[in-house]
Amino acid sequence: MVIGLDKYIEITPGVRGNRPCLTSTRITVADIVLMNLRLDLSLEEISGKYNLPLAAVYAAMAYYHGHRTEIDDSIENDKSFAEAFKHNNSSPLQEKLKALRNG
């Protein structure tokens, strides 16, 4: 029996920037990758924490390994966007704290 990744991974126009997600969720393959490889959560922990089928979490990692460059580029682009946004948009709380320190 062959089970394709399309049972667990889907790309839905307009959902999460057209990125591959676990079927019927808004959890992207990149989200699973970040939790596993950068936050050091096991696939079993991710499955339990988010009430996901373990097979779907493994399918996300299989998809990642088949599309590694694309997913890694997406993660880097998101990181760069967040850093630029943070740099260009100050936090009202940070501004108040800065004023208190200088005041």
C-alpha positions in Angstrom: 0.0 0.0 0.0 1.3 3.5 -0.9 0.2 6.5 0.9 1.0 9.8 -0.7 2.0 13.0 1.1 -1.1 14.7 -0.4 -3.2 12.9 2.2 -1.5 15.0 4.9 -0.1 18.1 3.1 -2.1 20.6 1.1 -1.7 24.0 -0.4 -4.8 26.1 -0.3 -4.9 29.5 -2.1 -5.1 32.3 0.4 -4.2 30.2 3.4 -0.9 31.0 5.1 0.5 32.7 2.0 -0.1 29.6 -0.2 2.4 27.6 1.8 2.1 23.9 2.3 0.1 23.1 5.4 -1.0 20.0 7.2 -4.4 19.1 5.8 -7.4 20.9 7.4 -5.1 23.1 9.5 -3.2 26.3 9.3 0.0 24.7 10.5 2.6 25.0 7.8 5.4 22.5 7.0 7.8 25.3 8.0 6.1 25.5 11.5 6.7 21.8 12.0 10.3 22.2 10.8 11.0 25.1 13.2 9.5 23.3 16.2 11.5 20.2 15.4 14.8 21.5 14.3 15.1 24.8 16.0 13.0 24.4 19.2 14.2 20.8 19.5 10.7 19.3 20.0 10.3 15.7 19.0 7.8 14.9 16.3 5.8 13.0 19.0 5.8 16.1 21.2 4.5 18.2 18.3 1.8 15.7 17.5 0.6 15.6 21.1 0.9 19.3 21.8 -1.2 20.3 18.8 -3.4 17.2 18.6 -2.1 16.2 15.2 -1.9 12.7 13.7 1.7 11.5 14.1 1.7 10.5 10.4 0.9 14.0 9.4 3.8 15.4 11.4 6.1 12.8 9.8 4.7 13.7 6.4 5.5 17.4 7.0 9.1 16.4 7.6 9.2 14.2 4.6 7.8 17.0 2.5 10.5 19.3 4.0 13.3 17.0 3.0 11.8 16.8 -0.5 11.5 20.6 -0.8 14.3 21.7 1.6 15.6 24.7 -0.3 12.1 26.1 -0.9 11.1 25.8 2.8 14.4 27.1 4.1 14.2 30.1 1.8 10.6 30.7 3.1 11.8 30.6 6.7 14.7 33.0 6.0 12.4 35.4 4.2 10.0 35.4 7.1 12.9 36.0 9.5 14.2 38.9 7.4 10.7 40.4 7.2 10.2 40.2 11.0 13.6 41.8 11.6 12.9 44.6 9.2 9.4 45.2 10.6 10.8 45.3 14.2 13.5 47.8 13.1 11.0 50.1 11.3 8.2 49.9 13.8 8.9 50.7 17.4 6.9 49.2 20.2 4.8 51.7 22.2 5.9 50.0 25.4 9.6 50.2 24.5 9.1 53.9 23.7 7.5 54.5 27.1 10.3 52.6 28.9 12.9 54.5 26.9 11.3 57.8 27.9 11.2 56.8 31.6 14.9 55.9 31.5 15.8 59.2 29.9 13.3 61.3 31.7 
